[in-house]
Amino acid sequence: MSRRPFVLEMGFEEMPARFLPDMEQQVLANLPDALDAARLDADAVQVVSTPRRLTSYCASMAVMQRTEEELFIGPPWKAAFSPDGQPLKPALGFAAGHGANARDLFAHDTPRGAYAALRKQVGGRAALDILPQVVHGLIAGLGFAKKMRWADREFQFGRPLRWLLCLLGADVVPAVVAGIEADRRTFGHRVMGFGPWSVPDAAAYWDIVRDQGQVLMGGAARAERIVAQGDALARDRNARIIWKQELLDEVIQLVEHPRAVMGGFDPVYLELPREVLLTSMEKHQKSFGVEDCKGTLMPQFLTVINLRPKDENLVRKGWERVLKARLEDARFFFQVDSRADAEAWLAMLDHVTFLAPLGSMGDKSRRLERLSRRLATRFAPACEAQAARAGLLAKMDLVSEMVKEFAELQGTMGGIYAVRQGEAEEVAKAISEQYLPLGPDSAVPESRLGALLAMADKADTLAGCFGLTMIPTGAADPYALRRAALGVCRIIMEHGFRLDLRDVLSEALENYDRAQWQLSPEEALKRLLDFFGQRLRAFFVSQGYATRIVDAAVGAGFADVFALRIRVSALEEFSRTEDFAASVQTFKRMANIIRKQAMETEEGRSLNGKYRVDLLLEPQERELARIWENFLPRWDALWIDDRFPDLLGLLREVKPFVDGLFDHVMVMCPEADLRINRLNLLKSMMDRFDRLADFPALQV
């Protein structure tokens, strides 16, 4: 079958940088599926973008649909045909709807009986007739955080569409989207190669956009050019660029023809903290800092412009002038803040609202003082006073002039100001780390006090929001509670804190001594724990663990988050053994029996895990009890030491004896005393096994 290259270019007004990676991923996922659904065979799809375009390319696509024989099932045979085989109205209608004759229908057997059916060839249409619908569906189906309309059109998109180029080989695909008809025209760089440029065929697209349009397609190619140019400029000055991947990922989506330019600023601004200088460059100017070989910040910066200027020196001066204004503001704010003191800022916090029903930031500071002290009592008893001090001062920088201007520096400036005001280094570091981790891949606090303060801060916010029923629903999470819960869990796991999550959350709830809750503390705690369970499930699944393994581990309990991580890993390893499925079936059977009978029995007796040896009559149940009694000391010792792989090994050892019981002894026998005794023997075992895993969740 004949094949040709295919290209689709959507041209639009400058798209926000944060939209482009997601657009690429959507097209990369959706276009192959759409082509397959349309029965159009094609090579792998390549998707690249710039601020003004998103391009999809297939090196080879079939010019005709593939043909397939497809089965269509119609009405029940008895309703479609009379007893003598004459087609009735349902059969005639079904056949006509498919352009066939009722004589072509046949009886197709299904679990629900025979149905009238038809086999026919589908496909075989020209790709040029099919692709317009594919293209329209692809573009119209793109999702954005925010969409907009333009002119008088009802069509919505991230930014106004301006042109469509769509070619299959040398032929224009006659697609129409938002009133724009696809053609063979593309547009280049706004200044250096605007165009329009005519593309004779799909294979020529890349050369024309690059050579005539002066556009460098592909984020990876732009990143490579930026880094190469920046490193070369730095080497000339015996310096190195402070590359930040997140910033680089953003910059490459802001330019179509990147060019690195080195600028400078007055060394007097180096008196500002490093974090302030870098934030001014990175957040506001999308520029990179420069440091010497010892890591000392230099009075220079690297920016990336979107063209080759006639006078680069003039462009450099413009960037330097704008950055100077930013640095001058930062210098002024820093000087003003340096004259303040902690007590004055703490008093000001009483006039800053935390969350309206939850009081002020001053109230929160005092809660953090108490909660940090309590946590330190358990995990850093020699530093209780410092932990309490860090909790009290944690939010003081929110009223500083610097944080009012550079909100992203909250916490960081608090640590800097704490040192300048004479606080202990440990206190300052804890304050600077309180907001960590910032996401699932962000680092947790390094210091122990920082970890305790971060945990206290997140637990306080979670407790307050849940008490007021400000609970995340769907995608809405305005207070970043999912991130906070995951942050608490990661801190516990990475710092090795052995605690009961219920205790921390209960203390956080009790710390709100004057709050008017919409939920009782008991209900708020219940929902909080449920929320943490969901976050832990999502976290471990994102780490590559199988869902059933995670569900089984979390279902057995997650209050000890540190131990949970070890159990998940042990269960994953156990699942790769040959006897995993058989072991799971045995203990799943045991768990199901106990759970079914664990409620009050008909004799008024409940299962308590205590059994009488004298009521164990059969050899198999006596042997199981003997083996279990021998295992108990080993089990308890292994449990204390978190040796979960060894505990799962014990399951293998005891399994044959459990199987022997089920094979030869009637557990649910008519005699009540014997039945309850056998159930209690099993419950004695499941009381331990249930702490390892929720076996019914291990679907095998």
Residue pairs with C-beta under 8 A, 6 or more apart in sequence:
1 41
1 62
1 63
1 64
1 66
2 62
2 63
2 64
3 41
3 60
3 61
3 62
3 63
4 60
4 61
4 63
4 168
4 169
4 170
4 171
4 202
5 57
5 58
5 59
5 60
5 61
5 167
5 168
5 169
5 201
5 202
5 203
6 42
6 57
6 58
6 61
6 131
6 167
6 168
6 169
6 202
7 55
7 56
7 57
7 58
7 165
7 166
7 167
7 199
7 202
7 205
8 55
8 56
8 57
8 135
8 138
8 164
8 165
8 166
8 173
9 53
9 54
9 55
9 56
9 163
9 164
9 165
9 166
9 186
9 205
10 53
10 54
10 55
10 139
10 161
10 164
11 52
11 53
11 161
11 162
11 163
11 164
11 165
11 186
11 187
12 52
12 53
12 54
12 157
12 158
12 159
12 160
12 161
12 162
13 52
13 159
13 160
13 162
14 51
14 52
14 159
15 23
15 49
15 51
15 52
15 54
15 158
15 159
15 253
16 158
16 159
17 51
17 250
17 253
17 254
18 145
18 250
18 253
19 144
19 145
19 158
20 49
20 51
20 54
20 219
20 253
21 219
21 249
21 253
22 143
23 49
23 54
23 142
23 158
24 47
24 48
24 49
24 54
26 141
26 142
26 143
27 45
27 47
27 54
27 56
27 138
27 142
28 45
28 47
30 138
30 141
31 45
31 47
31 56
31 134
31 138
32 42
32 44
32 45
34 134
34 137
34 138
35 41
35 42
35 45
35 61
35 134
38 65
38 130
38 131
38 133
38 134
39 65
39 66
39 67
39 68
39 122
39 123
40 61
40 62
40 65
40 66
40 127
40 130
40 131
40 134
41 61
41 62
41 66
42 58
42 60
42 61
42 62
43 58
43 59
43 60
43 61
44 58
45 56
45 57
45 58
46 56
46 57
46 58
46 59
47 54
47 55
47 56
47 57
48 54
48 55
48 57
48 217
48 218
48 219
49 55
49 219
49 253
50 215
50 216
50 217
50 253
50 255
50 256
51 253
51 254
51 255
51 256
52 187
52 190
52 256
53 186
53 215
55 205
55 217
57 202
57 205
57 206
61 127
61 168
62 127
63 126
63 127
63 128
63 168
63 169
64 124
64 125
64 126
64 127
65 123
65 124
65 125
65 126
65 127
65 130
66 123
67 121
67 122
67 123
67 124
68 121
68 122
68 123
69 119
69 120
69 121
69 122
70 119
70 120
70 121
70 122
71 108
71 117
71 118
71 119
72 98
72 117
72 118
72 119
72 120
73 108
73 110
73 115
73 116
73 117
74 80
74 90
74 91
74 94
74 95
74 105
74 115
74 116
74 117
74 118
75 90
75 91
75 94
75 115
75 116
76 113
76 114
76 115
76 116
77 107
77 113
77 114
77 115
77 116
78 113
78 114
79 88
79 90
80 87
80 88
80 90
80 91
80 94
80 105
80 115
80 116
81 87
81 88
81 91
81 116
82 88
87 95
87 102
87 103
87 105
90 116
91 102
91 105
91 116
92 102
94 105
94 116
94 118
95 101
95 102
95 104
95 105
95 118
98 118
98 120
100 118
100 120
104 118
105 116
105 117
105 118
106 116
106 117
106 118
107 114
107 115
107 116
107 117
108 114
108 115
108 116
108 117
127 168
128 168
128 171
128 173
128 174
131 166
131 168
131 173
131 175
132 173
132 174
132 175
132 176
135 164
135 166
135 173
135 175
135 177
135 182
136 175
136 176
136 177
139 157
139 161
139 177
140 155
140 177
142 157
142 158
144 157
144 158
146 158
147 156
147 157
147 158
148 156
148 157
148 158
148 159
148 160
149 155
149 156
150 160
151 160
153 178
153 179
155 161
155 177
155 178
155 179
157 178
161 177
161 178
161 180
162 180
162 187
163 180
163 183
163 185
163 186
163 187
163 196
164 175
164 177
164 180
164 181
164 182
164 183
165 182
165 183
165 184
165 185
165 186
165 199
165 205
166 172
166 173
166 175
166 182
167 173
167 184
167 199
167 201
167 202
167 205
168 202
169 201
169 202
170 200
170 201
170 202
172 182
172 183
172 184
173 182
174 181
174 182
175 181
175 182
176 182
184 198
184 199
184 200
185 195
185 196
185 197
185 198
185 199
186 195
186 196
186 197
186 199
186 205
186 208
186 209
186 213
187 194
187 195
187 196
187 197
187 213
188 194
188 195
188 197
188 209
188 212
188 213
188 214
188 215
189 213
189 214
189 215
189 256
189 257
189 306
189 307
191 307
192 214
192 257
192 307
192 308
193 212
193 213
193 214
193 215
195 212
195 213
197 208
197 209
197 212
197 213
199 205
199 208
206 217
209 215
209 217
210 216
210 217
214 256
214 257
215 256
215 257
216 222
216 225
216 256
216 257
216 258
219 249
219 252
219 253
222 252
222 255
222 258
223 248
223 249
223 252
225 258
226 248
226 251
226 252
226 258
226 260
226 304
227 241
227 243
227 248
229 258
229 259
229 260
230 241
230 243
230 260
230 288
230 302
231 240
231 241
233 260
233 262
233 302
234 240
234 241
234 262
234 290
234 302
237 262
237 290
237 298
237 300
238 292
238 293
239 290
239 291
239 292
239 293
239 298
239 300
240 290
240 291
240 292
240 293
241 288
241 289
241 290
241 302
242 278
242 288
242 289
242 290
242 291
243 288
244 282
244 288
247 282
247 286
247 288
250 286
251 258
251 286
251 304
252 258
254 286
254 304
254 306
255 304
255 305
255 306
256 306
257 306
257 307
257 308
258 304
258 305
258 306
259 304
259 305
259 306
259 307
259 308
259 309
260 302
260 303
260 304
261 302
261 303
261 304
261 305
261 312
261 315
261 316
261 319
262 290
262 300
262 301
262 302
262 316
263 287
263 300
263 301
263 302
263 303
263 316
263 319
263 320
263 323
264 299
264 300
264 301
264 320
265 299
265 300
265 301
265 320
265 323
265 324
265 327
266 299
266 324
267 299
269 277
269 299
269 327
269 330
269 331
270 277
270 297
270 299
271 331
272 327
272 330
272 331
272 334
273 334
273 413
273 416
274 297
275 409
275 412
275 413
275 416
276 330
276 334
276 402
276 406
276 409
276 413
277 289
277 297
277 327
277 330
278 289
278 297
279 406
279 408
279 409
280 323
280 326
280 327
280 330
280 406
281 287
281 288
281 289
281 301
281 323
282 288
282 289
283 406
283 408
284 326
285 301
285 303
285 319
285 322
285 323
285 326
286 303
286 304
287 301
287 302
287 303
287 304
287 319
287 323
288 301
288 302
288 303
289 297
289 301
289 302
290 297
290 298
290 300
290 301
290 302
291 297
291 298
292 298
301 319
301 323
303 319
305 315
309 315
329 405
330 402
330 405
330 406
332 401
333 400
333 401
333 402
333 404
333 405
334 402
336 401
337 400
337 401
337 402
337 413
337 417
338 417
338 420
340 400
340 417
341 421
342 393
342 396
342 417
342 418
342 421
342 423
345 396
345 397
345 399
345 400
346 362
346 365
346 392
346 393
346 396
347 362
348 399
349 360
349 361
349 362
349 365
349 395
349 396
349 398
349 399
350 360
350 361
350 362
350 363
351 360
351 362
352 360
352 361
352 362
352 398
352 399
353 359
353 360
353 361
354 360
354 361
354 363
354 364
354 464
355 464
355 465
355 468
355 470
355 479
357 468
357 515
357 516
358 364
358 464
358 468
358 512
358 515
359 514
359 515
361 395
361 398
364 395
364 460
365 391
365 392
365 393
365 394
365 395
365 396
366 392
367 460
367 511
367 512
368 391
368 392
368 394
368 395
368 453
368 456
368 457
368 460
369 388
369 389
369 391
369 392
370 388
370 391
370 511
371 391
371 456
371 459
371 460
371 507
371 508
371 511
372 387
372 388
372 390
372 391
372 452
372 453
372 456
373 384
373 387
373 388
373 391
374 507
375 387
375 452
375 455
375 456
375 504
376 383
376 384
376 386
376 387
376 388
376 449
376 452
377 384
378 499
379 448
379 452
379 497
379 499
380 387
380 448
380 449
380 452
383 426
383 448
383 449
386 424
386 426
386 427
386 430
386 449
387 430
387 449
387 452
387 453
389 423
389 424
389 427
390 426
390 427
390 430
390 431
390 434
390 449
390 450
390 453
391 453
391 456
393 414
393 418
393 423
393 427
393 431
394 411
394 414
394 430
394 431
394 434
394 453
394 457
395 414
396 414
396 417
397 403
397 409
397 410
397 411
397 413
397 414
397 417
397 431
398 410
400 413
400 417
402 409
402 413
403 409
403 410
403 413
406 413
410 435
411 431
411 432
411 433
411 434
411 435
412 432
414 431
414 432
414 434
415 428
415 429
415 430
415 431
415 432
415 433
416 428
416 432
418 427
418 428
418 431
419 425
419 428
426 447
426 449
427 449
429 446
429 447
429 449
429 450
430 445
430 447
430 449
430 450
430 452
430 453
431 453
432 450
433 445
433 446
433 447
433 450
433 451
433 453
433 454
434 445
434 450
434 453
434 454
434 457
435 454
435 457
436 442
436 443
436 444
436 445
436 450
436 454
436 487
437 443
437 444
437 486
437 487
437 490
437 491
438 483
439 483
440 486
440 539
440 542
444 451
444 454
444 487
444 490
444 491
444 494
444 495
445 451
445 453
445 454
445 491
448 495
451 491
451 495
451 497
454 487
454 491
455 487
455 488
455 491
455 492
455 497
455 504
456 508
458 484
458 485
458 487
458 488
459 488
459 504
459 505
459 507
459 508
460 508
460 511
461 479
461 481
461 484
462 481
462 484
462 485
462 488
462 505
462 508
462 528
462 531
463 505
463 508
463 509
463 511
463 512
463 524
463 528
464 512
464 515
465 471
465 479
465 481
466 519
466 524
466 527
466 528
466 531
467 509
467 512
467 515
467 517
467 518
467 519
467 521
467 524
468 517
468 518
468 519
469 518
469 519
470 479
470 481
471 481
471 527
471 531
472 481
472 482
472 531
477 483
481 531
482 535
485 531
485 532
485 535
486 535
486 538
486 539
488 501
488 504
488 532
489 532
489 535
489 536
489 539
489 561
490 539
491 497
492 499
492 501
492 561
492 562
493 561
493 562
493 565
496 562
497 562
498 560
498 562
498 563
499 560
500 559
500 560
501 529
501 532
501 558
501 559
501 560
501 561
502 525
502 529
502 559
505 525
505 528
505 529
505 532
506 521
506 525
509 521
509 524
509 525
510 521
517 524
519 527
529 559
532 558
533 554
533 558
536 550
536 554
536 558
536 561
536 564
537 547
537 550
537 551
537 554
540 550
540 553
540 554
540 565
540 568
541 547
541 550
545 568
545 572
546 572
546 575
548 697
548 698
548 699
549 568
549 571
549 572
549 575
549 698
550 568
551 694
551 697
552 571
552 693
552 694
552 695
552 697
552 698
553 564
553 567
553 568
553 571
553 693
553 694
554 564
554 694
555 693
555 694
555 697
556 567
556 690
556 691
556 692
556 693
556 694
557 564
557 691
558 564
563 642
563 644
566 642
566 644
567 644
567 692
567 693
569 644
570 644
570 645
570 647
570 648
571 644
571 648
571 692
571 693
573 645
574 580
574 583
574 645
574 648
575 698
579 652
579 655
580 700
581 700
582 655
583 651
583 652
583 655
584 695
584 698
584 700
585 700
586 655
586 658
586 659
586 662
587 651
587 655
587 658
587 686
587 689
587 695
588 695
588 696
588 698
589 662
590 658
590 682
590 685
590 686
590 689
590 695
591 686
591 689
591 690
591 694
591 695
591 696
592 696
593 667
593 668
593 679
593 682
594 607
594 679
594 682
594 683
594 686
595 696
597 607
597 679
598 606
598 607
598 683
599 606
600 606
601 607
601 672
601 676
603 672
603 676
605 676
607 676
607 679
607 680
607 683
608 680
608 683
609 680
609 683
609 684
609 687
610 680
610 684
611 625
611 677
611 678
611 680
611 681
611 684
612 677
613 622
613 625
615 673
615 674
615 677
616 622
616 625
616 677
616 678
616 681
617 674
618 664
618 665
619 664
620 657
620 660
620 661
620 663
620 664
620 665
621 661
621 665
621 678
621 681
623 657
623 660
624 654
624 657
624 658
624 660
624 661
624 681
625 681
627 653
627 654
627 657
628 654
628 657
628 681
628 684
628 685
631 650
631 653
631 654
634 650
635 647
635 650
635 688
638 646
638 647
638 650
639 647
639 688
639 691
644 692
647 692
648 692
651 689
651 692
654 685
658 685
661 667
661 678
665 678
667 675
667 678
667 679
667 682
668 675
669 675
669 678
689 695
